[in-house]
Amino acid sequence: MATRAYFMINVAKDRVGSDGQVDVVKELEAIPGIKSAEPVFGVYDLLVVVEAPVSEVTHSVNKIMEKNWVRRLHILRAEPLEREGKKGGLLLGEALRAQRGKSL
């Protein structure tokens, strides 16, 4: 089942150049499944939208977490893009914990 997930990312600004936001956004948009990465103001620096099957969303999150400039990633919401009745797979948070063996 396809999933749309929204993430907030806090960027370690000491690990990106003076125009780092542009480079960071381009790096994120190169990851499969990421539909958009937009700079925002506040505690977090980026809003990221991923659309993919849950297993691929998990893969995308792992790719994001590998970046040395990611200080923190917060899951805002995950929702199914198509309904398949009442039965469903793992929730996104459960899938991430199962794959990584720990909480994000």
DSSP file (Angstrom, degrees, kcal/mol; ACC not computed):
  #  RESIDUE AA STRUCTURE BP1 BP2  ACC     N-H-->O    O-->H-N    N-H-->O    O-->H-N    TCO  KAPPA ALPHA  PHI   PSI    X-CA   Y-CA   Z-CA
    1    1 A M              0   0    0      0, 0.0    53,-1.0     0, 0.0     2,-0.1   0.000 360.0 360.0 360.0 134.5    0.0    0.0    0.0
    2    2 A A  E     -A   53   0A   0     51,-0.2    79,-2.7    52,-0.1    80,-0.7  -0.458 360.0-162.4 -74.3 146.4    1.3    3.4   -0.9
    3    3 A T  E     -AB  52  80A   0     49,-2.7    49,-2.3    77,-0.3     2,-0.5  -0.967  15.8-150.6-131.4 142.9    2.0    5.8    1.9
    4    4 A R  E     -AB  51  79A   0     75,-3.1    75,-2.8    -2,-0.4     2,-0.4  -0.977  23.8-175.4-110.9 125.6    2.4    9.6    2.1
    5    5 A A  E     -AB  50  78A   0     45,-2.8    45,-2.6    -2,-0.5     2,-0.5  -0.953  14.8-152.1-125.3 142.6    4.6   10.6    5.0
    6    6 A Y  E     -AB  49  77A   0     71,-3.1    70,-2.8    -2,-0.4    71,-1.2  -0.949  17.6-177.9-115.2 130.1    5.6   14.1    6.3
    7    7 A F  E     -AB  48  75A   0     41,-2.7    41,-2.8    -2,-0.5     2,-0.4  -0.942  19.1-148.4-127.2 147.9    8.9   14.7    8.1
    8    8 A M  E     -AB  47  74A   0     66,-2.8    66,-3.0    -2,-0.3     2,-0.4  -0.953  19.2-161.0-110.3 136.6   10.5   17.7    9.7
    9    9 A I  E     -AB  46  73A   0     37,-2.2    36,-2.5    -2,-0.4    37,-1.8  -0.968  11.7-152.3-123.0 133.5   14.3   17.8    9.6
   10   10 A N  E     - B   0  72A   0     62,-2.9    61,-2.9    -2,-0.4    62,-1.5  -0.922  22.3-145.1-100.3 121.8   16.6   19.9   11.7
   11   11 A V  E     - B   0  70A   0     -2,-0.6     2,-1.3    59,-0.2    59,-0.2  -0.709  12.5-129.6 -93.3 135.0   19.8   20.6    9.8
   12   12 A A    >   -     0   0    0     57,-3.3     3,-2.4    -2,-0.4     4,-0.2  -0.710  24.9-164.2 -78.7  97.0   23.2   20.8   11.5
   13   13 A K  G >  S+     0   0    0     -2,-1.3     3,-1.2     1,-0.3    -1,-0.2   0.728  81.6  66.0 -63.0 -23.1   24.1   24.2   10.0
   14   14 A D  G 3  S+     0   0    0      1,-0.2    -1,-0.3    -3,-0.1    -2,-0.1   0.583  99.3  55.2 -73.7  -7.0   27.8   23.8   10.9
   15   15 A R  G <  S+     0   0    0     -3,-2.4     2,-0.3    54,-0.1    -1,-0.2   0.315 101.4  64.2-108.0   6.8   27.9   20.8    8.4
   16   16 A V  S <  S-     0   0    0     -3,-1.2     4,-0.1    -4,-0.2     5,-0.1  -0.912  84.1-107.1-126.6 158.1   26.6   22.7    5.4
   17   17 A G    >   -     0   0    0     -2,-0.3     3,-1.8     2,-0.1     4,-0.2   0.017  46.5 -84.5 -71.9-176.9   28.1   25.6    3.4
   18   18 A S  T 3  S+     0   0    0      1,-0.3     3,-0.2     2,-0.1    -1,-0.1   0.831 135.2  36.6 -62.1 -33.1   26.8   29.2    3.3
   19   19 A D  T >> S+     0   0    0      1,-0.2     4,-1.1     2,-0.1     3,-1.0  -0.125  82.6 136.2-106.0  35.6   24.2   28.3    0.7
   20   20 A G  H <>  +     0   0    0     -3,-1.8     4,-3.1     1,-0.3     5,-0.2   0.754  55.0  68.5 -57.2 -33.0   23.6   24.9    2.3
   21   21 A Q  H 3> S+     0   0    0     -3,-0.2     4,-2.6     1,-0.2    -1,-0.3   0.909 100.5  48.7 -57.9 -42.8   19.8   24.9    2.1
   22   22 A V  H <> S+     0   0    0     -3,-1.0     4,-2.2     1,-0.2    -1,-0.2   0.939 114.5  45.0 -63.3 -46.2   19.9   24.7   -1.7
   23   23 A D  H  X S+     0   0    0     -4,-1.1     4,-2.4     1,-0.2    -2,-0.2   0.903 112.9  51.5 -63.5 -41.0   22.4   21.8   -1.6
   24   24 A V  H  X S+     0   0    0     -4,-3.1     4,-2.4     2,-0.2    -2,-0.2   0.921 109.8  48.8 -63.0 -45.2   20.4   20.0    1.1
   25   25 A V  H  X S+     0   0    0     -4,-2.6     4,-2.6    -5,-0.2    -1,-0.2   0.917 111.6  49.5 -62.5 -43.4   17.2   20.3   -0.8
   26   26 A K  H  X S+     0   0    0     -4,-2.2     4,-1.0     1,-0.2    -1,-0.2   0.903 110.1  51.4 -63.2 -40.8   18.8   18.9   -3.9
   27   27 A E  H  < S+     0   0    0     -4,-2.4     3,-0.4     1,-0.2     4,-0.4   0.923 112.4  46.3 -61.2 -43.9   20.3   16.0   -2.0
   28   28 A L  H >< S+     0   0    0     -4,-2.4     3,-1.7     1,-0.2     6,-0.2   0.920 108.7  53.6 -66.0 -43.7   16.9   15.1   -0.5
   29   29 A E  H 3< S+     0   0    0     -4,-2.6    -1,-0.2     1,-0.3    -2,-0.2   0.694 100.4  63.2 -67.8 -16.5   15.1   15.4   -3.8
   30   30 A A  T 3< S+     0   0    0     -4,-1.0    -1,-0.3    -3,-0.4    -2,-0.2   0.626  82.4  96.0 -79.6 -13.4   17.6   12.9   -5.3
   31   31 A I  S X  S-     0   0    0     -3,-1.7     3,-1.8    -4,-0.4    29,-0.1  -0.648  89.1-107.3 -79.5 128.9   16.4   10.2   -2.9
   32   32 A P  T 3  S+     0   0    0      0, 0.0     3,-0.1     0, 0.0    -1,-0.1  -0.257 101.8  23.8 -56.5 138.1   13.8    7.9   -4.4
   33   33 A G  T 3  S+     0   0    0      1,-0.3    18,-2.7    -4,-0.1     2,-0.6   0.117  86.5 123.6  95.1 -20.5   10.3    8.5   -3.0
   34   34 A I  E <   +C   50   0A   0     -3,-1.8    -1,-0.3    16,-0.2    16,-0.3  -0.648  33.7 179.6 -80.4 119.1   10.8   12.0   -1.9
   35   35 A K  E     -     0   0A   0     14,-2.6     2,-0.3    -2,-0.6    -1,-0.2   0.821  64.2  -4.0 -87.2 -35.6    8.2   14.2   -3.6
   36   36 A S  E     -C   49   0A   0     13,-1.4    13,-2.4    -8,-0.1     2,-0.3  -0.995  45.8-165.0-157.6 155.0    9.3   17.6   -2.1
   37   37 A A  E     -C   48   0A   0     -2,-0.3    11,-0.2    11,-0.2    -8,-0.1  -0.925  22.1-179.1-141.9 113.5   11.7   19.2    0.4
   38   38 A E  E     -C   47   0A   0      9,-2.7     9,-2.8    -2,-0.3     2,-0.1  -0.944  27.6-120.8-122.1 133.6   10.8   22.7    1.4
   39   39 A P  E     -C   46   0A   0      0, 0.0     2,-0.3     0, 0.0     7,-0.3  -0.456  36.1-177.5 -66.0 142.5   12.7   25.1    3.7
   40   40 A V        -     0   0    0      5,-2.4     2,-0.3    -2,-0.1     0, 0.0  -0.891  23.3-115.8-134.9 166.3   10.6   26.3    6.7
   41   41 A F  S    S+     0   0    0     -2,-0.3     2,-0.3     2,-0.0     3,-0.2  -0.799  70.0  45.9-104.3 148.1   11.1   28.6    9.6
   42   42 A G  S    S-     0   0    0     -2,-0.3    -2,-0.1     1,-0.2     0, 0.0  -0.894 110.6 -24.2 126.9-154.9   11.1   27.6   13.3
   43   43 A V  S    S+     0   0    0     -2,-0.3     2,-0.2   -33,-0.0    -1,-0.2   0.887 127.4  51.8 -63.0 -40.4   12.7   24.8   15.2
   44   44 A Y        -     0   0    0     -3,-0.2   -34,-0.3   -34,-0.1     3,-0.1  -0.638  68.5-155.0 -97.9 158.3   13.0   22.6   12.2
   45   45 A D        +     0   0    0    -36,-2.5    -5,-2.4    -2,-0.2     2,-0.4   0.699  70.0  35.1-105.2 -24.8   14.5   23.7    8.9
   46   46 A L  E     -AC   9  39A   0    -37,-1.8   -37,-2.2    -7,-0.3     2,-0.5  -0.982  54.3-152.1-137.8 144.2   12.9   21.5    6.3
   47   47 A L  E     -AC   8  38A   0     -9,-2.8    -9,-2.7    -2,-0.4     2,-0.4  -0.981  24.3-168.2-110.2 123.9    9.5   19.8    5.6
   48   48 A V  E     -AC   7  37A   0    -41,-2.8   -41,-2.7    -2,-0.5     2,-0.5  -0.937   9.3-160.6-118.5 134.4    9.9   16.7    3.5
   49   49 A V  E     -AC   6  36A   0    -13,-2.4   -14,-2.6    -2,-0.4   -13,-1.4  -0.966   8.5-171.6-115.7 127.8    7.1   14.7    1.8
   50   50 A V  E     -AC   5  34A   0    -45,-2.6   -45,-2.8    -2,-0.5     2,-0.5  -0.962   5.8-172.5-118.5 134.0    7.6   11.1    0.8
   51   51 A E  E     +A    4   0A   0    -18,-2.7   -47,-0.2    -2,-0.4   -49,-0.1  -0.964  39.8  98.0-127.2 114.9    5.2    9.0   -1.3
   52   52 A A  E    S-A    3   0A   0    -49,-2.3   -49,-2.7    -2,-0.5    29,-0.1  -0.963  77.9 -59.8-174.4 169.9    6.0    5.3   -1.6
   53   53 A P  E >>  -A    2   0A   0      0, 0.0     4,-2.3     0, 0.0     3,-0.8  -0.348  61.0-104.0 -60.2 153.8    5.1    1.9   -0.2
   54   54 A V  H 3> S+     0   0    0    -53,-1.0     4,-2.4     1,-0.3     5,-0.2   0.871 121.7  53.6 -51.9 -43.1    5.9    1.7    3.5
   55   55 A S  H 3> S+     0   0    0      1,-0.2     4,-1.6     2,-0.2    -1,-0.3   0.871 111.2  46.0 -63.4 -35.2    9.1   -0.4    3.0
   56   56 A E  H <> S+     0   0    0     -3,-0.8     4,-2.6     2,-0.2    -1,-0.2   0.827 108.4  55.7 -76.3 -31.4   10.4    2.3    0.5
   57   57 A V  H  X S+     0   0    0     -4,-2.3     4,-2.5     2,-0.2    -2,-0.2   0.925 107.9  50.0 -62.0 -42.9    9.5    5.1    2.9
   58   58 A T  H  X S+     0   0    0     -4,-2.4     4,-2.3    -5,-0.2    -2,-0.2   0.909 110.0  50.0 -60.5 -42.7   11.6    3.3    5.5
   59   59 A H  H  X S+     0   0    0     -4,-1.6     4,-2.2     2,-0.2    -2,-0.2   0.908 110.0  50.8 -62.3 -42.5   14.4    3.1    3.0
   60   60 A S  H  X S+     0   0    0     -4,-2.6     4,-2.4     2,-0.2    -2,-0.2   0.910 109.5  50.4 -62.0 -42.9   14.1    6.8    2.2
   61   61 A V  H  X S+     0   0    0     -4,-2.5     4,-2.8     1,-0.2    -1,-0.2   0.915 109.2  51.2 -62.4 -42.5   14.2    7.7    5.9
   62   62 A N  H  X S+     0   0    0     -4,-2.3     4,-1.2     1,-0.2    -1,-0.2   0.904 109.7  50.4 -61.1 -40.3   17.3    5.6    6.4
   63   63 A K  H  < S+     0   0    0     -4,-2.2     4,-0.5     2,-0.2     3,-0.2   0.897 111.5  48.3 -63.5 -40.6   18.9    7.4    3.4
   64   64 A I  H >< S+     0   0    0     -4,-2.4     3,-1.6     1,-0.2    -2,-0.2   0.936 109.0  52.7 -63.6 -46.0   18.0   10.8    5.0
   65   65 A M  H 3< S+     0   0    0     -4,-2.8    -1,-0.2     1,-0.3    -2,-0.2   0.724  99.2  65.0 -65.9 -21.1   19.4    9.7    8.4
   66   66 A E  T 3< S+     0   0    0     -4,-1.2    -1,-0.3    -3,-0.2     2,-0.2   0.702  78.5 102.7 -72.2 -19.2   22.8    8.7    6.7
   67   67 A K  S X  S-     0   0    0     -3,-1.6     3,-1.5    -4,-0.5    -3,-0.0  -0.463  71.7-141.8 -68.5 131.9   23.4   12.4    5.8
   68   68 A N  T 3  S+     0   0    0      1,-0.3    -1,-0.2    -2,-0.2    -3,-0.0   0.651  97.4  61.3 -71.1 -13.0   25.9   13.9    8.2
   69   69 A W  T 3  S+     0   0    0    -54,-0.1   -57,-3.3   -58,-0.1     2,-0.7   0.453  77.1 104.0 -92.8  -0.9   24.0   17.2    8.2
   70   70 A V  E <   +B   11   0A   0     -3,-1.5   -59,-0.2   -59,-0.2     3,-0.1  -0.731  38.1 170.5 -84.0 115.7   20.8   15.7    9.7
   71   71 A R  E     -     0   0A   0    -61,-2.9     2,-0.3    -2,-0.7   -60,-0.2   0.853  68.2  -3.7 -88.4 -42.1   20.6   16.7   13.4
   72   72 A R  E     -B   10   0A   0    -62,-1.5   -62,-2.9     2,-0.0     2,-0.4  -0.992  55.3-158.4-154.1 144.1   17.0   15.4   14.0
   73   73 A L  E     -B    9   0A   0     -2,-0.3     2,-0.5    31,-0.3   -64,-0.2  -0.996  12.1-169.1-125.8 128.7   14.2   13.9   12.0
   74   74 A H  E     -B    8   0A   0    -66,-3.0   -66,-2.8    -2,-0.4     2,-0.6  -0.973  17.9-136.9-121.5 127.8   10.6   14.1   13.3
   75   75 A I  E     +B    7   0A   0     -2,-0.5   -68,-0.2   -68,-0.2     3,-0.1  -0.733  22.4 177.8 -83.0 119.1    7.7   12.2   11.8
   76   76 A L  E     -     0   0A   0    -70,-2.8     2,-0.3    -2,-0.6    -1,-0.2   0.917  61.4 -24.3 -83.7 -50.8    4.7   14.5   11.5
   77   77 A R  E     -B    6   0A   0    -71,-1.2   -71,-3.1     2,-0.0     2,-0.4  -0.983  45.9-160.6-163.4 147.2    2.2   12.2    9.9
   78   78 A A  E     +B    5   0A   0     -2,-0.3   -73,-0.2   -73,-0.2    14,-0.1  -0.999  20.1 173.6-132.9 134.1    1.9    9.1    7.7
   79   79 A E  E     -B    4   0A   0    -75,-2.8   -75,-3.1    -2,-0.4     2,-0.1  -0.992  33.8-107.7-141.2 146.8   -1.2    8.3    5.8
   80   80 A P  E     -B    3   0A   0      0, 0.0   -77,-0.3     0, 0.0     3,-0.1  -0.476  15.8-154.4 -71.6 143.7   -2.2    5.7    3.3
   81   81 A L  S    S+     0   0    0    -79,-2.7     2,-0.4     1,-0.3   -78,-0.2   0.714  83.7  26.8 -88.0 -23.5   -2.7    6.9   -0.3
   82   82 A E  S    S-     0   0    0    -80,-0.7     2,-0.4    -3,-0.0    -1,-0.3  -0.999  80.6-128.8-139.6 140.8   -5.1    4.1   -1.1
   83   83 A R        -     0   0    0     -2,-0.4     3,-0.1    -3,-0.1     5,-0.1  -0.711  17.7-177.1 -91.6 137.3   -7.4    2.1    1.1
   84   84 A E        -     0   0    0      1,-0.6     3,-0.4    -2,-0.4     2,-0.1  -0.226  57.4 -87.5-121.6  41.8   -7.3   -1.7    1.1
   85   85 A G  S    S-     0   0    0      1,-0.2    -1,-0.6     3,-0.0     0, 0.0  -0.446  72.6 -44.4  84.3-164.0  -10.1   -2.3    3.6
   86   86 A K  S    S+     0   0    0     -2,-0.1    -1,-0.2    -3,-0.1     2,-0.2   0.761 113.3  88.0 -78.6 -26.0   -9.6   -2.6    7.3
   87   87 A K        +     0   0    0     -3,-0.4     2,-0.3     1,-0.0    -3,-0.3  -0.486  56.8 164.8 -74.5 144.4   -6.5   -4.8    7.1
   88   88 A G        -     0   0    0     -2,-0.2     3,-0.1     1,-0.1    -2,-0.0  -0.953  33.1-109.4-151.1 169.6   -3.2   -3.0    6.8
   89   89 A G        -     0   0    0     -2,-0.3    -1,-0.1     1,-0.2     3,-0.1   0.049  64.4 -46.5 -83.0-161.3    0.5   -3.4    7.1
   90   90 A L        -     0   0    0      1,-0.1    -1,-0.2     2,-0.1     2,-0.1  -0.355  61.9-108.1 -66.1 148.4    2.7   -2.0    9.8
   91   91 A L     >  -     0   0    0     -3,-0.1     4,-2.7     1,-0.1     5,-0.2  -0.447  36.0-107.4 -69.1 156.4    2.4    1.6   10.8
   92   92 A L  H  > S+     0   0    0      1,-0.2     4,-2.6     2,-0.2     5,-0.2   0.912 119.4  49.7 -56.7 -47.2    5.3    3.7    9.6
   93   93 A G  H  > S+     0   0    0      1,-0.2     4,-2.3     2,-0.2    -1,-0.2   0.892 112.1  48.8 -59.9 -40.0    6.8    4.1   13.0
   94   94 A E  H  > S+     0   0    0      2,-0.2     4,-2.5     1,-0.2    -1,-0.2   0.900 111.1  50.1 -66.2 -40.9    6.6    0.4   13.7
   95   95 A A  H  X S+     0   0    0     -4,-2.7     4,-2.2     2,-0.2    -2,-0.2   0.908 111.3  48.6 -64.6 -41.3    8.2   -0.4   10.3
   96   96 A L  H  X S+     0   0    0     -4,-2.6     4,-2.6    -5,-0.2     6,-0.3   0.930 113.5  46.3 -64.7 -44.6   11.0    2.1   11.0
   97   97 A R  H  X S+     0   0    0     -4,-2.3     4,-2.4     1,-0.2     5,-0.4   0.893 111.5  52.3 -65.0 -38.8   11.7    0.6   14.5
   98   98 A A  H  < S+     0   0    0     -4,-2.5    -1,-0.2     2,-0.2    -2,-0.2   0.904 114.6  41.8 -63.5 -41.1   11.5   -2.9   13.1
   99   99 A Q  H  < S+     0   0    0     -4,-2.2    -2,-0.2    -5,-0.2    -1,-0.2   0.914 124.2  34.9 -74.2 -41.8   14.1   -2.2   10.5
  100  100 A R  H  < S-     0   0    0     -4,-2.6    -2,-0.2     2,-0.2    -3,-0.2   0.692  98.7-131.6 -87.3 -19.5   16.4   -0.1   12.6
  101  101 A G  S  < S+     0   0    0     -4,-2.4     2,-0.3    -5,-0.3    -3,-0.2   0.624  79.6  56.7  78.4  11.8   15.9   -2.1   15.8
  102  102 A K  S    S-     0   0    0     -5,-0.4    -2,-0.2    -6,-0.3    -1,-0.2  -0.976  91.0 -85.2-161.7 167.8   15.4    1.1   17.8
  103  103 A S              0   0    0     -2,-0.3    -9,-0.0     1,-0.1   -10,-0.0  -0.464 360.0 360.0 -77.3 151.4   13.2    4.3   17.9
  104  104 A L              0   0    0     -2,-0.1   -31,-0.3   -11,-0.1    -1,-0.1   0.440 360.0 360.0 -85.2 360.0   14.1    7.3   15.9
